[in-house]
Amino acid sequence: MAHDPNCIFCKIAQGQIPAQVVHSDTELIAFKDIHPKTPMHLLIIPRAHIESLQQVDASHQEILGKMLVLAPKLARENGSPDGFRTIINTGRVGGQEVYHLHIHVLGGPSSVGR
């Protein structure tokens, strides 16, 4: 599994940097955003380093599917059973700040209209 030694999300995935983990398996890790924009703001990342959605190809289809299937499960378990929003910022123009593919899962009781 490829890792970038300078990537903060790779370091979180490897347990080198602490995070409030809400899900962990052999391929994915999900944790609470340290600067939440809504009451529930999670990040889902692959353990393998993929820079952004711009770099994916057919070989990433399975991991992308797993990330999207995990989102509603985690939303329900973490206080947003009635809906949520997902965001994947891609590249500089797309607002990506950390260059490791991640899905923001946002929701919670008072997040309507944000």
Backbone bond lengths (Angstrom), bond angles and torsions (degrees), N, CA, C in turn:
res aa  C-N    CA-C-N  psi(-1)  N-CA   C-N-CA  omega(-1)  CA-C   N-CA-C  phi
1 M - - - 1.453 - - 1.528 108.13 -
2 A 1.310 116.71 124.88 1.461 121.61 -177.36 1.525 111.61 -74.46
3 H 1.320 115.41 138.33 1.459 122.18 176.30 1.521 108.86 -134.05
4 D 1.309 116.14 152.48 1.455 122.12 174.06 1.523 106.84 -108.74
5 P 1.319 119.14 115.86 1.466 121.00 -176.09 1.525 114.09 -63.74
6 N 1.327 117.56 -14.82 1.469 121.28 179.20 1.525 113.28 -99.74
7 C 1.331 117.40 0.10 1.469 121.92 -175.12 1.532 110.55 -90.83
8 I 1.332 115.81 124.27 1.462 120.65 -179.17 1.531 111.42 -61.86
9 F 1.331 118.14 -37.46 1.466 119.93 -179.64 1.527 111.04 -71.83
10 C 1.316 118.57 -34.00 1.473 120.23 174.05 1.523 109.66 -62.88
11 K 1.334 116.33 -40.12 1.464 120.67 179.27 1.526 110.89 -65.54
12 I 1.334 117.49 -38.19 1.471 120.76 175.61 1.524 109.48 -65.07
13 A 1.326 117.37 -45.42 1.471 121.87 -179.10 1.523 111.76 -61.15
14 Q 1.325 117.28 -30.96 1.459 121.60 -179.65 1.531 112.52 -90.68
15 G 1.338 117.34 -0.28 1.456 120.67 178.79 1.516 114.29 79.98
16 Q 1.322 117.78 12.71 1.462 121.58 179.70 1.528 112.56 -80.66
17 I 1.327 116.23 -25.08 1.462 122.69 177.01 1.524 106.84 -123.42
18 P 1.344 117.81 130.13 1.469 119.15 -178.85 1.530 112.47 -68.75
19 A 1.314 114.55 150.20 1.464 122.32 176.33 1.520 107.79 -151.90
20 Q 1.332 115.89 158.23 1.464 120.68 175.12 1.529 107.93 -85.21
21 V 1.311 115.55 85.86 1.462 122.87 -174.25 1.527 110.19 -75.55
22 V 1.338 115.86 130.94 1.464 121.86 176.64 1.526 111.78 -110.82
23 H 1.337 116.41 -12.02 1.469 121.15 177.41 1.522 107.98 -158.05
24 S 1.322 114.96 140.38 1.458 120.09 176.74 1.520 109.09 -151.91
25 D 1.318 116.59 128.38 1.459 121.53 172.10 1.523 107.54 -142.50
26 T 1.304 117.88 -169.28 1.463 120.18 -174.72 1.529 113.17 -69.29
27 E 1.337 118.13 -22.55 1.461 121.14 -175.56 1.523 114.69 -112.03
28 L 1.339 116.82 -27.01 1.465 120.92 -173.58 1.519 111.17 -131.19
29 I 1.314 114.86 155.57 1.453 121.40 169.70 1.526 106.40 -139.69
30 A 1.323 116.06 142.21 1.465 121.29 177.78 1.515 107.61 -130.48
31 F 1.331 114.90 141.09 1.462 119.58 -176.27 1.527 109.75 -150.74
32 K 1.324 115.10 163.60 1.459 121.21 179.64 1.523 109.82 -74.83
33 D 1.329 115.82 136.51 1.462 121.42 177.07 1.523 108.87 -66.61
34 I 1.332 117.24 137.66 1.469 119.26 -178.65 1.529 112.32 -76.49
35 H 1.330 117.63 -13.80 1.461 122.58 175.55 1.528 108.23 -127.73
36 P 1.349 117.48 70.49 1.471 120.25 -173.73 1.526 112.94 -63.23
37 K 1.322 115.36 138.93 1.466 122.79 176.76 1.518 111.78 -95.17
38 T 1.326 116.87 -15.54 1.469 123.52 179.05 1.531 106.97 -140.77
39 P 1.343 117.90 167.67 1.471 119.10 -179.83 1.525 113.81 -54.80
40 M 1.334 117.20 -35.85 1.458 120.92 174.26 1.524 106.46 -117.19
41 H 1.325 116.74 114.76 1.466 121.28 179.14 1.523 107.10 -138.61
42 L 1.328 114.23 104.03 1.458 121.47 -178.18 1.520 110.15 -111.70
43 L 1.320 115.60 158.06 1.454 122.37 172.85 1.517 107.53 -122.23
44 I 1.323 116.23 131.50 1.468 122.07 175.13 1.518 106.29 -111.71
45 I 1.343 115.93 125.63 1.464 120.01 -179.70 1.527 110.13 -131.42
46 P 1.333 116.33 150.63 1.455 118.70 169.41 1.528 108.75 -77.00
47 R 1.316 117.11 148.08 1.475 119.83 176.32 1.527 110.41 -66.46
48 A 1.329 116.81 -35.89 1.465 120.83 177.63 1.525 108.68 -73.88
49 H 1.311 116.07 143.40 1.464 120.59 -179.83 1.525 110.15 -76.84
50 I 1.328 114.80 114.93 1.463 123.05 170.67 1.522 103.30 -123.75
51 E 1.318 117.62 121.07 1.455 120.83 -171.87 1.524 113.25 -60.10
52 S 1.324 117.86 -48.38 1.468 120.13 -179.66 1.522 109.30 -163.00
53 L 1.308 115.62 175.54 1.459 120.92 177.14 1.531 110.54 -62.12
54 Q 1.325 116.60 -25.38 1.455 122.02 179.28 1.533 112.22 -63.64
55 Q 1.324 117.80 -25.82 1.463 121.83 -176.95 1.531 113.95 -94.11
56 V 1.323 119.16 -2.72 1.459 119.10 -176.21 1.530 111.24 -77.23
57 D 1.314 113.32 155.87 1.457 120.96 175.36 1.529 107.47 -142.81
58 A 1.316 117.08 -168.66 1.468 121.14 -176.34 1.533 112.23 -59.32
59 S 1.328 118.10 -26.58 1.461 120.03 179.98 1.532 112.72 -69.00
60 H 1.312 117.63 -15.23 1.471 122.33 -179.44 1.533 112.87 -97.88
61 Q 1.304 117.23 0.87 1.463 121.84 -174.96 1.528 112.29 -55.55
62 E 1.310 117.95 -44.41 1.467 121.07 -177.10 1.531 111.56 -65.98
63 I 1.327 118.33 -45.39 1.464 120.28 -178.37 1.522 110.79 -67.63
64 L 1.336 118.27 -36.75 1.466 120.63 177.28 1.525 110.38 -63.87
65 G 1.317 116.75 -41.11 1.459 120.87 177.09 1.519 111.47 -61.88
66 K 1.326 116.77 -42.97 1.462 120.57 179.28 1.526 111.03 -63.37
67 M 1.321 116.97 -38.51 1.466 120.59 178.63 1.531 110.49 -62.56
68 L 1.324 116.12 -45.11 1.471 119.91 -178.24 1.523 112.25 -70.68
69 V 1.319 118.03 -33.71 1.469 120.90 177.40 1.531 110.42 -69.81
70 L 1.315 117.18 -32.60 1.459 121.37 179.93 1.529 112.39 -71.38
71 A 1.321 118.03 -31.05 1.472 121.88 -175.31 1.536 113.92 -54.43
72 P 1.336 121.09 -52.77 1.461 119.19 -178.66 1.530 113.13 -66.64
73 K 1.308 117.35 -33.01 1.463 121.09 177.76 1.533 109.63 -62.31
74 L 1.321 116.08 -48.41 1.460 119.93 -179.48 1.527 111.64 -67.89
75 A 1.318 117.38 -36.29 1.472 120.43 177.66 1.525 110.06 -60.23
76 R 1.330 116.47 -47.27 1.474 119.88 178.94 1.524 110.73 -61.36
77 E 1.323 117.22 -45.71 1.466 121.88 -176.26 1.532 113.23 -69.68
78 N 1.326 116.85 -19.42 1.460 120.05 -173.89 1.527 113.90 -115.52
79 G 1.331 116.58 24.81 1.458 120.17 169.26 1.507 117.27 99.39
80 S 1.320 118.25 16.61 1.459 119.96 177.63 1.529 110.49 -134.21
81 P 1.350 116.70 63.43 1.463 119.98 -175.32 1.529 114.36 -73.23
82 D 1.333 117.83 -16.70 1.465 120.34 -174.15 1.519 114.15 -99.60
83 G 1.317 116.92 7.40 1.462 120.53 178.79 1.512 111.31 141.69
84 F 1.314 114.44 166.42 1.452 120.60 -176.95 1.522 107.90 -164.70
85 R 1.319 115.37 171.58 1.455 120.85 177.39 1.523 108.22 -121.37
86 T 1.326 116.94 142.80 1.456 121.11 174.76 1.523 108.71 -116.72
87 I 1.323 114.69 143.35 1.465 120.63 178.78 1.526 107.95 -137.57
88 I 1.329 115.60 134.45 1.459 121.45 170.28 1.532 106.10 -124.56
89 N 1.310 116.97 101.79 1.460 121.16 175.67 1.528 107.53 -76.88
90 T 1.330 116.93 133.14 1.462 120.79 -173.99 1.527 110.90 -128.18
91 G 1.313 114.72 115.48 1.462 120.60 177.47 1.518 113.03 74.10
92 R 1.318 115.47 172.56 1.461 121.71 -178.57 1.526 111.67 -58.36
93 V 1.319 116.98 -47.29 1.461 121.16 -178.47 1.530 111.03 -65.92
94 G 1.329 117.06 -29.95 1.456 121.88 179.31 1.523 113.67 -84.09
95 G 1.330 117.66 3.40 1.462 120.97 176.88 1.519 115.18 85.33
96 Q 1.334 117.85 13.53 1.465 119.71 -179.90 1.528 109.33 -70.14
97 E 1.332 116.07 129.22 1.459 121.35 -179.82 1.523 112.10 -105.32
98 V 1.328 117.17 -38.06 1.460 121.45 177.19 1.524 106.80 -108.91
99 Y 1.335 116.34 121.80 1.452 120.68 -175.34 1.526 111.67 -87.24
100 H 1.327 113.24 67.31 1.459 125.59 172.17 1.527 103.05 -148.93
101 L 1.313 117.28 120.76 1.462 121.63 -176.57 1.520 110.94 -47.17
102 H 1.334 116.66 130.08 1.460 120.70 177.33 1.516 110.16 -153.43
103 I 1.325 114.11 148.57 1.462 121.77 175.75 1.514 107.51 -108.92
104 H 1.332 116.12 126.24 1.456 121.25 170.99 1.526 107.03 -83.80
105 V 1.323 117.54 132.37 1.461 122.53 174.74 1.529 104.82 -118.99
106 L 1.339 115.60 113.08 1.461 121.65 -173.58 1.529 110.52 -119.01
107 G 1.323 116.05 139.74 1.447 120.25 178.21 1.499 111.31 177.57
108 G 1.297 114.89 -157.97 1.460 120.84 -179.04 1.514 110.50 117.55
109 P 1.312 117.11 172.25 1.448 121.77 -171.61 1.519 115.63 -62.95
110 S 1.328 119.45 -30.45 1.470 118.93 -176.77 1.519 111.92 -118.32
111 S 1.331 116.94 32.27 1.466 119.80 -176.54 1.517 113.25 -99.72
112 V 1.336 119.16 4.49 1.451 122.25 -179.36 1.519 108.95 -63.83
113 G 1.319 115.50 131.40 1.457 121.09 176.79 1.512 114.87 86.24
114 R 1.296 118.34 0.71 1.476 119.80 179.25 1.496 111.40 -85.24
